[in-house]
Amino acid sequence: MLKYSKPLGLVVFVFLFAMCNQKSKNETEKETILKGSLDLAVDETVKQIVDDQVAVFEGTYYDAKIKVKPKSEAEVINDLLNQKAKVAITTRDLTVEEKARFDKSKINPRVTPFAHDAIAFISNKSNNDTLIALKTVIDFMQGKTDGKIKGLVFDNPNSSTVRYMKELAKVNEIPKSGVFSFKTNNEVIKFVSENEGMIGVIGINWFYQPTPDMTETINKINVLYVKGLDSNEYYSPTQNDLEIGKYPLARDLFIINCQGYSGLGMGFASFIAGDIGQRIVLKSGLLPYKTPGRKLKIRNEIIKDKE
């Protein structure tokens, strides 16, 4: 029996090697830039626009399936860093420290901006004053009381809106009193619609594209005009004010792809940054990162219908 052990072992090794290669090949063939399945970690504040993009993408490429997983910004970034997620939608680029962690893992993230978004301040419809100074909100974040604001309402302590406002106010922690946190933007909108004097802080996409069950609630709130720190004018989070760079709470949206190969993440990133994806952004109420082209047909004369 001993004289057959080496040849037999060689045959088994070759067989297993071939099977592993075949498995690797099959896994690769399962996913391309337009085919396969993908879990997409998404900042919860911009879920609505991502849902639209995914619906059109899957409706165009039937072999592509993308599962949207909305989470707080902190959770999305942690999932990327810990390689629990390979592709994500965020409201900020990676920091130098975060990029350094990917470098250690020999991963080169592809970061693609695809829209200009905004954080909005909202109030109860009964509040006739639709103007607010950003300095007033920052003072409140710094613990300075103001009669105009009874309280600030955020979606989640780990959300991108909280991080954004903390950076503006230059504080490490939000005040313990006068600040309320929930889990979703819908909960913020509902709370503000039922409580006078509260200022909600949400991603504007949730106002422009409310879920069906929130349509009536949306009608009970105002989106406030905001005066920036270095401005005497008030601006709203509209496409026009974002375009001219006047709205003080603007931010960009990014898709971060850490797959490391030409997979569905690359295909989806190309889609949302391309012409169709940018038109979806335009229709959503946000501002496309690249203005979609328009084709005009000019005629020298008007052809009348024959009677």
C-alpha positions in Angstrom: 0.0 0.0 0.0 2.9 2.3 0.7 4.1 2.4 -2.9 0.7 3.9 -3.9 0.6 6.6 -1.2 2.6 9.2 -3.1 0.8 8.9 -6.4 -2.5 8.8 -4.7 -1.6 11.9 -2.6 -0.6 13.7 -5.8 -3.8 12.9 -7.5 -5.8 14.1 -4.5 -3.8 17.3 -4.4 -4.3 18.0 -8.1 -8.0 17.3 -7.7 -8.5 19.6 -4.8 -6.4 22.3 -6.5 -8.6 22.1 -9.6 -11.8 22.2 -7.5 -10.5 25.3 -5.7 -9.7 27.0 -9.0 -13.0 26.1 -10.4 -14.8 27.4 -7.3 -12.8 30.7 -7.5 -13.6 30.9 -11.2 -17.3 30.3 -10.6 -17.4 33.0 -7.8 -15.8 35.5 -10.2 -18.2 34.6 -12.9 -21.1 35.2 -10.6 -20.4 38.9 -10.3 -19.5 41.5 -13.0 -20.0 45.2 -13.1 -23.6 44.6 -14.2 -24.4 41.2 -12.7 -24.4 39.7 -9.2 -25.5 40.7 -5.8 -24.2 43.5 -3.5 -24.9 44.6 0.1 -24.8 48.4 0.1 -24.2 50.2 3.4 -26.0 53.6 3.2 -26.0 56.7 5.4 -29.6 56.7 6.7 -30.0 60.4 6.0 -29.8 59.9 2.2 -31.6 56.5 1.9 -34.4 57.9 -0.3 -32.1 59.0 -3.2 -30.2 55.7 -3.0 -33.4 53.7 -3.1 -34.3 55.5 -6.4 -30.9 54.8 -7.9 -31.1 51.1 -7.0 -34.6 50.7 -8.3 -33.7 52.1 -11.8 -30.3 50.2 -11.8 -32.0 46.9 -11.1 -34.8 47.7 -13.5 -32.2 48.3 -16.2 -29.8 45.4 -15.4 -32.0 42.4 -14.4 -29.1 40.2 -13.2 -28.0 42.8 -10.6 -29.4 42.7 -7.1 -28.5 45.4 -4.6 -29.6 45.2 -1.0 -29.7 48.7 0.7 -28.7 48.6 4.4 -29.4 52.0 6.0 -27.3 52.8 9.1 -25.8 55.7 11.0 -22.7 57.3 9.5 -20.5 55.8 12.3 -21.8 52.3 11.6 -21.3 52.7 7.8 -17.7 53.9 8.2 -16.9 51.2 10.8 -18.3 48.5 8.5 -16.0 49.7 5.7 -13.0 49.8 7.9 -13.7 46.3 9.3 -14.4 45.0 5.8 -18.0 44.0 6.8 -19.1 46.2 3.9 -17.3 46.6 0.6 -19.4 49.4 -0.9 -21.1 52.3 0.9 -22.8 55.6 0.4 -21.7 58.4 2.7 -22.0 62.2 3.2 -18.2 62.7 3.5 -15.0 61.5 2.0 -12.7 59.2 4.0 -10.3 61.0 6.4 -6.5 60.7 6.2 -6.5 58.3 9.1 -9.2 56.1 7.6 -7.3 56.0 4.2 -4.2 55.0 6.1 -6.0 51.9 7.6 -7.0 50.8 4.1 -3.4 51.3 2.9 -2.3 48.8 5.6 -4.7 46.3 4.3 -3.5 46.9 0.7 -6.9 48.2 -0.3 -7.3 51.3 -2.5 -10.9 52.7 -2.0 -12.5 54.3 -5.0 -14.4 57.4 -3.9 -16.9 58.9 -6.4 -18.9 62.1 -5.6 -22.3 62.0 -7.2 -24.6 64.7 -5.6 -24.7 67.9 -3.7 -26.9 67.4 -0.6 -27.9 69.6 2.3 -28.8 69.5 6.0 -32.1 71.3 6.7 -33.5 72.9 9.8 -37.2 72.3 10.2 -39.9 73.7 12.5 -43.5 73.2 13.4 -45.9 74.8 10.9 -47.5 76.9 13.7 -44.2 78.8 13.9 -44.7 81.7 11.5 -41.0 82.6 11.6 -39.2 80.7 8.9 -35.8 82.3 9.3 -33.0 81.2 11.5 -29.3 82.2 11.9 -26.8 79.4 11.9 -25.0 81.2 14.8 -28.2 80.7 16.9 -28.0 77.0 16.4 -24.3 76.8 17.0 -24.7 78.8 20.3 -27.3 76.3 21.4 -25.0 73.4 20.6 -22.4 75.1 22.8 -24.8 75.2 25.7 -25.9 78.8 25.3 -29.7 79.0 25.9 -31.8 81.0 23.4 -35.5 81.8 23.7 -36.1 81.1 20.0 -35.1 77.4 20.3 -36.8 75.2 22.8 -34.7 72.2 21.7 -32.8 70.6 18.8 -33.9 67.3 17.5 -31.5 64.8 15.8 -32.1 61.5 14.2 -29.3 59.5 15.8 -26.3 60.3 18.1 -24.0 58.6 15.6 -25.5 60.2 12.5 -23.8 62.4 9.9 -26.0 65.3 10.9 -24.8 65.2 14.5 -21.2 64.9 13.4 -21.6 67.8 11.0 -23.1 70.1 13.6 -20.6 69.2 16.2 -17.8 70.1 13.8 -19.5 73.4 13.0 -20.0 74.2 16.7 -16.5 72.9 17.6 -17.8 70.7 20.4 -16.9 67.1 21.3 -20.3 66.4 22.8 -23.8 67.6 22.3 -25.5 69.3 25.3 -27.2 67.0 27.7 -30.3 69.2 28.0 -32.4 70.6 25.2 -31.2 68.1 22.6 -33.3 65.1 21.6 -32.2 62.0 19.6 -34.2 59.4 17.9 -33.3 56.7 15.3 -34.6 57.9 12.0 -35.3 61.2 10.1 -39.0 60.2 10.0 -39.1 60.2 13.8 -37.5 63.7 13.8 -40.0 65.0 11.4 -43.0 63.5 13.3 -41.7 64.9 16.7 -41.2 68.4 15.3 -44.7 68.4 13.6 -46.2 67.7 17.1 -44.1 70.1 19.2 -43.8 73.8 18.8 -40.5 75.5 19.3 -38.4 72.4 18.4 -35.9 72.7 15.6 -35.3 69.4 13.7 -32.0 68.6 11.9 -32.5 66.3 8.9 -31.2 65.4 5.5 -33.2 67.4 3.1 -33.8 64.4 0.9 -36.3 63.1 3.5 -38.4 66.3 3.0 -38.3 66.2 -0.8 -39.0 62.5 -1.0 -41.1 61.5 2.0 -42.3 58.0 2.5 -46.0 57.5 1.7 -47.0 57.3 5.3 -45.2 60.6 6.0 -46.8 62.8 3.4 -49.5 64.3 5.7 -46.9 64.9 8.4 -44.6 66.7 6.0 -47.4 69.2 5.4 -47.1 70.2 9.1 -43.6 71.4 9.0 -41.6 74.3 7.6 -38.1 74.1 6.1 -36.3 77.1 7.5 -34.2 79.7 5.6 -30.7 79.9 7.1 -28.3 82.8 7.5 -24.7 81.7 7.3 -21.9 82.8 9.7 -20.5 85.2 7.1 -23.7 86.4 5.5 -26.5 88.8 6.0 -28.9 86.9 3.7 -31.0 83.9 4.3 -31.0 80.9 1.9 -32.9 77.6 1.7 -31.7 74.1 0.7 -33.0 74.3 -2.8 -31.2 73.3 -6.0 -30.7 76.9 -7.0 -29.1 78.0 -3.7 -26.9 74.9 -3.7 -25.9 75.6 -7.3 -24.8 79.2 -6.4 -23.0 78.0 -3.3 -25.0 80.2 -0.9 -26.7 77.7 1.4 -24.5 77.3 4.4 -25.3 73.6 5.3 -24.4 72.0 2.0 -22.5 68.7 1.7 -21.6 66.2 -0.9 -22.6 62.6 -1.3 -20.1 59.9 -2.1 -20.0 56.2 -3.1 -17.0 54.5 -1.7 -16.0 51.2 -3.3 -13.5 48.9 -1.5 -14.2 45.7 -3.5 -10.7 45.8 -5.1 -11.9 44.3 -8.4 -14.3 45.1 -11.3 -17.5 44.0 -9.5 -21.0 45.3 -9.1 -19.8 48.2 -6.9 -17.9 49.6 -9.8 -20.9 49.3 -12.1 -23.2 51.0 -9.7 -20.8 53.8 -9.0 -20.5 54.4 -12.8 -24.2 54.4 -13.1 -25.0 56.9 -10.4 -22.2 59.2 -11.6 -23.4 58.9 -15.2 -26.1 60.6 -17.2 -29.1 58.5 -16.0 -27.9 58.6 -12.3 -27.4 62.3 -12.4 -30.9 62.8 -13.9 -32.3 60.8 -11.0 -30.5 63.1 -8.6 -31.9 66.2 -10.4 -35.5 64.8 -10.1 -35.1 64.0 -6.4 -34.6 67.7 -5.5 -30.9 67.4 -4.8 -28.2 68.9 -7.0 -26.4 66.6 -9.5 -22.6 66.6 -9.2 -22.5 66.9 -12.9 -25.3 68.7 -14.8 -26.9 66.2 -17.2 -26.6 67.2 -20.8 -29.6 68.4 -22.9 -30.0 67.9 -26.6 -31.9 70.7 -28.4 -33.2 70.3 -31.9 -33.3 73.7 -33.6 -35.4 74.3 -36.7 -35.3 77.2 -39.0 -39.0 77.2 -39.6 -42.2 75.9 -37.9 -43.9 73.2 -40.0 -47.6 73.6 -39.8 -49.9 70.7 -39.7 -51.6 70.0 -43.0 -55.3 70.7 -42.9 
